[in-house]
């Protein structure tokens, strides 16, 4: 199941109060999808990482009362019967068998011993697959039978939609448009610790911004390549740095703003996309006409990318003469 469909599936499972189990490779965005859905729904998330728990951590500690044993449930569990939220049971397949058995009672009966989960709380879970070399073990059949199961597929188009909203660096997006296969390189048989995944490219984007701000991208390319290799693996880490250097050697934003009619144009669509994004992030009222002039030279589709990103990032610029003129000329496509 693609990420764009997972959002609808989360909403549907929640609406019918059916526990959902999301399977997928490490770093594929399973946990992020659940937290993003909760944020849109305005609901709190109790994130239970079962690999960090024993069965007693879930049930609580025993206490004697009136000659009988009672259990004091964990304080982190919701106790207000009028409350609403999402109980996210993460890393379920990596948990020990006795912990899985407690999770089975909670999932089916919505209780652990005397504790009862408030009716407004929905249960969702996620885990790596058995063949992912992620410490998973077979799920007991009775626990499997309590969930609605979906397998998350990694898709570049879905990731690009997310990346635009998540402030991923435009150069990272450009590289993955250039090399789509680099989005996910996970191989459970590999001996290399680092590998490319949506999560590690998010990390690389943050690294890129920090290194750029500190002026460290100008260091020895081999060293910078090793830094990124530590996040996404050697092959893609070094290639990514080569791509960055190629981008930097083509044209600067200042050159575009100063001489949009003659600034160098790239024939690589991924670089053109990156430039359109970078221009949208840097443009102001005095520069927007120059940006449109340059983008018309490299292709109308990139001018549309620029206009859309300006509209989202700097809505005040929609009233400029250059923006209004562009929209009027392409009213049939907007």
Backbone torsions as a table, in degrees:
resi	resn	phi	psi	omega
1	UNK	NA	130.4	178.9
2	UNK	-73.8	157.2	-177.6
3	UNK	-59.8	-36.9	-179.1
4	UNK	-63.5	-28.2	178.4
5	UNK	-87.1	-24.3	179.7
6	UNK	-63.3	-36.8	179.4
7	UNK	-58.7	-44.6	178.6
8	UNK	-67.9	-37.3	180.0
9	UNK	-66.2	-40.3	175.5
10	UNK	-58.9	-45.7	-180.0
11	UNK	-62.5	-41.4	-178.4
12	UNK	-68.1	-47.3	179.8
13	UNK	-61.0	-38.5	177.8
14	UNK	-65.0	-43.1	-177.1
15	UNK	-62.4	-35.8	-179.5
16	UNK	-98.1	5.6	177.1
17	UNK	56.6	44.4	178.6
18	UNK	-104.0	121.8	177.3
19	UNK	-57.4	132.3	-175.6
20	UNK	-113.9	136.9	177.3
21	UNK	-118.0	120.3	-178.1
22	UNK	-105.5	120.8	178.4
23	UNK	-105.2	145.1	177.3
24	UNK	178.6	169.1	-179.0
25	UNK	-69.2	158.1	176.4
26	UNK	-58.7	137.3	176.3
27	UNK	78.1	12.4	-175.7
28	UNK	-84.8	-8.9	176.8
29	UNK	101.1	18.3	-178.3
30	UNK	-62.7	-53.5	-178.0
31	UNK	-64.9	-40.4	179.6
32	UNK	-60.5	-39.3	-179.5
33	UNK	-61.6	-41.1	179.7
34	UNK	-66.3	-45.0	-179.5
35	UNK	-66.7	-36.2	177.6
36	UNK	-66.9	-41.0	177.0
37	UNK	-62.0	-43.9	179.9
38	UNK	-61.6	-39.9	179.8
39	UNK	-63.6	-42.8	178.3
40	UNK	-64.7	-35.1	-178.7
41	UNK	-82.9	-7.2	-179.7
42	UNK	69.5	35.0	-176.4
43	UNK	-117.0	145.4	174.1
44	UNK	-74.5	154.8	177.5
45	UNK	-120.8	126.4	169.3
46	UNK	-98.0	107.8	-174.7
47	UNK	-93.1	104.9	179.0
48	UNK	-99.1	110.5	176.7
49	UNK	-91.4	101.5	-170.9
50	UNK	-70.5	-18.4	176.6
51	UNK	-66.9	-16.6	-178.7
52	UNK	-99.8	9.1	-171.7
53	UNK	-124.1	150.1	164.7
54	UNK	-102.4	168.2	-179.7
55	UNK	-59.1	-37.0	-179.2
56	UNK	-67.3	-27.7	177.6
57	UNK	-65.1	-30.0	-178.3
58	UNK	-84.7	-39.4	-178.0
59	UNK	-82.7	-31.0	-177.9
60	UNK	104.8	-172.4	-176.9
61	UNK	-102.8	146.7	-179.8
62	UNK	-77.5	144.2	176.4
63	UNK	-139.1	143.5	179.0
64	UNK	-89.4	131.9	176.4
65	UNK	-145.3	121.4	-179.7
66	UNK	55.9	39.4	176.8
67	UNK	76.7	8.6	179.4
68	UNK	-127.3	155.3	-179.7
69	UNK	-88.3	126.8	174.2
70	UNK	-122.8	160.6	-177.2
71	UNK	-114.5	130.4	176.8
72	UNK	-91.0	106.8	-175.5
73	UNK	-69.4	159.1	179.8
74	UNK	-57.4	140.4	-179.1
75	UNK	-65.7	-26.3	-177.0
76	UNK	-71.2	-20.1	176.6
77	UNK	-68.2	148.0	178.8
78	UNK	-70.5	131.8	-178.3
79	UNK	-115.2	-16.4	177.3
80	UNK	-76.5	114.2	-176.3
81	UNK	-68.5	-9.9	177.3
82	UNK	-99.8	-0.5	-177.2
83	UNK	-79.8	163.1	178.0
84	UNK	-133.2	150.4	178.5
85	UNK	173.6	-170.7	179.4
86	UNK	-122.8	122.8	172.9
87	UNK	-92.5	106.5	-175.8
88	UNK	-99.2	107.4	-179.8
89	UNK	-91.8	98.0	-174.6
90	UNK	-94.9	153.8	176.9
91	UNK	58.1	40.0	-175.6
92	UNK	-63.6	-44.4	-177.4
93	UNK	-70.1	-15.6	177.5
94	UNK	-87.7	-7.8	-176.0
95	UNK	-76.7	160.8	176.5
96	UNK	-70.7	159.4	-173.9
97	UNK	-59.2	-43.1	-177.7
98	UNK	-65.6	-31.1	176.5
99	UNK	-71.4	-39.8	177.2
100	UNK	-61.9	-35.7	-179.9
101	UNK	-66.7	-37.0	175.6
102	UNK	-67.2	-40.6	177.8
103	UNK	-61.5	-33.5	179.0
104	UNK	-64.1	-42.9	177.7
105	UNK	-63.4	-43.1	-179.4
106	UNK	-64.3	-39.6	-176.7
107	UNK	-70.5	-44.2	-176.7
108	UNK	-82.6	-48.2	-173.1
109	UNK	-98.3	-6.8	179.8
110	UNK	58.0	35.5	178.2
111	UNK	-152.4	158.8	170.4
112	UNK	-131.3	103.6	-174.8
113	UNK	61.6	-123.1	-179.1
114	UNK	-81.4	-17.8	-178.5
115	UNK	-75.8	138.2	176.5
116	UNK	-125.3	131.3	178.6
117	UNK	-70.7	130.3	178.9
118	UNK	-55.2	145.1	-176.2
119	UNK	-61.6	-21.8	-179.2
120	UNK	-82.6	2.3	-179.1
121	UNK	-102.2	132.8	179.8
122	UNK	-107.0	142.4	-177.9
123	UNK	-101.7	129.4	176.4
124	UNK	-136.4	148.4	-178.0
125	UNK	-138.5	163.3	178.3
126	UNK	-152.4	153.3	179.0
127	UNK	-165.6	157.1	168.7
128	UNK	-72.9	163.2	-177.2
129	UNK	-84.9	164.7	-175.4
130	UNK	-61.5	-33.8	-177.2
131	UNK	-90.0	11.0	-174.6
132	UNK	-88.9	2.0	-178.3
133	UNK	53.6	39.9	-177.3
134	UNK	-113.1	22.8	178.1
135	UNK	80.2	16.5	-179.9
136	UNK	-80.1	156.3	174.9
137	UNK	-134.0	159.6	-176.6
138	UNK	-56.6	139.5	177.2
139	UNK	-80.5	134.4	173.9
140	UNK	-57.4	140.9	-175.2
141	UNK	-61.1	-34.9	-179.1
142	UNK	-67.6	-29.0	177.0
143	UNK	-77.6	-42.6	176.1
144	UNK	-54.6	-40.4	-174.6
145	UNK	-71.3	-7.6	179.9
146	UNK	-90.6	-9.2	-174.1
147	UNK	-112.9	157.5	164.9
148	UNK	-95.1	119.1	-170.5
149	UNK	-101.4	137.4	172.8
150	UNK	-136.2	146.0	176.8
151	UNK	-107.2	122.6	-176.2
152	UNK	-84.2	127.3	178.5
153	UNK	-101.8	137.9	177.7
154	UNK	-86.3	124.4	-176.6
155	UNK	-135.5	130.3	-175.4
156	UNK	-64.1	-43.0	-178.3
157	UNK	-59.4	-41.7	177.9
158	UNK	-64.3	-42.3	-179.1
159	UNK	-65.0	-37.5	-179.3
160	UNK	-64.5	-37.6	176.1
161	UNK	-61.9	-44.9	178.9
162	UNK	-64.9	-42.1	-175.5
163	UNK	-62.5	-38.0	178.5
164	UNK	-60.8	-38.3	-178.3
165	UNK	-82.9	-17.4	-174.3
166	UNK	-100.9	10.4	177.1
167	UNK	60.9	37.6	173.9
168	UNK	-71.3	138.7	-176.8
169	UNK	-56.3	136.5	-175.5
170	UNK	-61.1	-27.4	179.6
171	UNK	-73.5	-33.2	174.8
172	UNK	-65.8	-44.0	177.6
173	UNK	-61.6	-43.2	-179.0
174	UNK	-61.7	-42.9	-179.6
175	UNK	-62.7	-42.6	-178.1
176	UNK	-71.8	-25.7	170.5
177	UNK	-69.1	-35.6	178.5
178	UNK	-72.4	-38.3	-177.1
179	UNK	-128.5	75.4	-176.4
180	UNK	-56.7	-32.8	-177.9
181	UNK	-66.5	-14.3	-177.9
182	UNK	-77.4	-10.0	-177.4
183	UNK	-61.6	-38.9	-178.9
184	UNK	-141.5	117.5	179.6
185	UNK	-121.1	19.1	-174.9
186	UNK	-62.2	128.1	175.1
187	UNK	-136.8	111.7	-176.7
188	UNK	-61.2	-15.9	-179.9
189	UNK	-87.4	-11.4	-176.4
190	UNK	-70.2	144.3	176.9
191	UNK	-91.9	-6.7	-179.8
192	UNK	-79.4	132.5	-176.0
193	UNK	-70.3	-42.5	-177.5
194	UNK	-87.0	144.1	175.4
195	UNK	-151.7	157.6	-178.6
196	UNK	-77.8	136.3	176.9
197	UNK	-159.1	164.2	175.3
198	UNK	-52.9	-38.0	179.4
199	UNK	-67.5	-43.0	-177.6
200	UNK	-73.5	-26.5	173.9
201	UNK	-72.5	-31.1	173.2
202	UNK	-62.9	-44.3	176.7
203	UNK	-61.0	-42.6	-179.3
204	UNK	-64.3	-37.0	176.9
205	UNK	-61.6	-44.9	178.0
206	UNK	-63.9	-40.8	177.2
207	UNK	-61.1	-44.6	-177.7
208	UNK	-59.6	-45.4	179.3
209	UNK	-62.1	-44.2	-177.6
210	UNK	-67.7	-43.9	179.7
211	UNK	-65.1	-39.1	179.0
212	UNK	-64.3	-45.4	-179.4
213	UNK	-62.7	-31.6	-179.2
214	UNK	-89.9	0.1	-179.8
215	UNK	73.1	18.3	-174.4
216	UNK	-88.9	-7.6	176.1
217	UNK	-68.3	-14.5	179.8
218	UNK	-85.8	-1.5	177.8
219	UNK	-65.2	174.4	178.0
220	UNK	-49.3	124.3	-177.6
221	UNK	-55.4	-33.4	178.5
222	UNK	-64.7	-41.0	178.7
223	UNK	-67.0	-46.4	179.6
224	UNK	-62.1	-37.7	176.5
225	UNK	-61.5	-38.0	177.4
226	UNK	-65.5	-37.2	177.9
227	UNK	-60.2	-48.9	-178.6
228	UNK	-73.1	-28.9	175.7
229	UNK	-61.9	-30.0	177.9
230	UNK	-68.7	-13.6	178.8
231	UNK	-103.7	-42.6	-172.0
232	UNK	-121.0	8.5	-179.3
233	UNK	96.6	158.0	-172.7
234	UNK	-63.8	-47.5	-174.4
235	UNK	-60.6	-53.1	-176.3
236	UNK	-76.9	-30.0	178.8
237	UNK	-62.1	-47.4	-179.8
238	UNK	-71.5	-37.2	178.2
239	UNK	-65.9	-37.8	178.8
240	UNK	-60.4	-43.3	179.0
241	UNK	-65.1	-39.1	175.8
242	UNK	-62.3	-39.2	177.3
243	UNK	-63.7	-42.4	179.0
244	UNK	-61.7	-41.1	-179.6
245	UNK	-67.8	-36.7	177.1
246	UNK	-64.3	-44.0	177.9
247	UNK	-59.9	-45.2	-176.3
248	UNK	-65.8	-26.3	-176.4
249	UNK	-84.5	-11.1	-173.6
250	UNK	-80.9	-64.0	-175.7
251	UNK	-158.6	146.6	177.2
252	UNK	-102.2	161.4	178.1
253	UNK	-63.4	-37.1	178.7
254	UNK	-62.0	-40.1	178.0
255	UNK	-63.3	-38.1	178.9
256	UNK	-65.8	-46.4	-177.5
257	UNK	-67.4	-34.3	-178.0
258	UNK	-77.4	-36.0	-175.9
259	UNK	-145.0	70.7	-174.9
260	UNK	-64.1	-24.5	-178.9
261	UNK	-75.5	-24.0	-173.8
262	UNK	-122.6	-5.9	180.0
263	UNK	-60.2	145.4	-175.7
264	UNK	-59.4	139.2	-179.1
265	UNK	-110.8	136.1	177.7
266	UNK	-92.4	143.3	175.8
267	UNK	-91.6	1.9	-178.7
268	UNK	-93.2	117.1	-178.6
269	UNK	-57.4	-35.6	-178.8
270	UNK	-66.4	-39.1	177.0
271	UNK	-67.9	-41.2	178.7
272	UNK	-61.6	-39.9	177.1
273	UNK	-62.6	-44.2	-179.9
274	UNK	-62.1	-40.4	178.8
275	UNK	-65.5	-40.9	178.4
276	UNK	-60.7	-41.5	178.4
277	UNK	-67.2	-44.4	-180.0
278	UNK	-63.5	-40.2	177.8
279	UNK	-62.0	-40.8	-179.4
280	UNK	-63.7	-33.4	-179.5
281	UNK	-78.6	-19.8	-173.1
282	UNK	-110.8	-11.8	-171.9
283	UNK	-72.6	154.3	170.9
284	UNK	-139.2	-173.1	-176.3
285	UNK	-59.9	-32.2	-177.0
286	UNK	-82.8	-13.5	-173.9
287	UNK	-114.4	-9.4	-171.0
288	UNK	-66.5	-34.3	178.6
289	UNK	-65.5	-40.3	177.8
290	UNK	-63.4	-38.5	180.0
291	UNK	-62.9	-46.7	178.9
292	UNK	-63.1	-38.2	178.9
293	UNK	-60.2	-46.4	-179.9
294	UNK	-66.7	-43.5	-175.6
295	UNK	-68.1	-29.9	175.2
296	UNK	-64.7	-27.1	179.1
297	UNK	-74.0	-33.7	-176.1
298	UNK	-92.4	-11.8	176.7
299	UNK	141.1	135.5	-176.8
300	UNK	-59.6	-34.5	-177.5
301	UNK	-62.5	-30.6	179.7
302	UNK	-78.9	-27.2	173.2
303	UNK	-66.2	-35.5	176.4
304	UNK	-66.9	-41.2	177.0
305	UNK	-58.8	-46.4	179.4
306	UNK	-59.7	-48.2	-177.3
307	UNK	-61.7	-41.1	-179.0
308	UNK	-65.7	-41.7	-178.5
309	UNK	-71.4	-35.5	175.4
310	UNK	-63.7	-42.3	-179.4
311	UNK	-59.6	-38.2	-179.0
312	UNK	-80.5	-40.4	-173.0
313	UNK	-87.8	-34.9	-176.4
314	UNK	-137.6	69.6	-174.1
315	UNK	-57.6	-23.8	-180.0
316	UNK	-63.5	-25.6	-177.9
317	UNK	-75.7	-8.0	177.3
318	UNK	-64.8	-20.1	-177.9
319	UNK	-90.9	-1.1	179.7
320	UNK	-72.7	155.9	-178.7
321	UNK	-60.4	-42.1	-177.6
322	UNK	-63.6	-41.4	-178.9
323	UNK	-69.5	-45.2	-179.7
324	UNK	-62.4	-41.7	179.6
325	UNK	-63.1	-43.6	178.8
326	UNK	-60.3	-45.0	-179.7
327	UNK	-64.3	-38.4	179.9
328	UNK	-66.8	-38.4	-179.7
329	UNK	-70.0	-25.9	-175.6
330	UNK	-122.5	34.8	-177.3
331	UNK	-59.1	-29.7	-178.7
332	UNK	-71.2	-16.6	-176.1
333	UNK	-109.6	-6.9	-174.8
334	UNK	-103.2	NA	NA
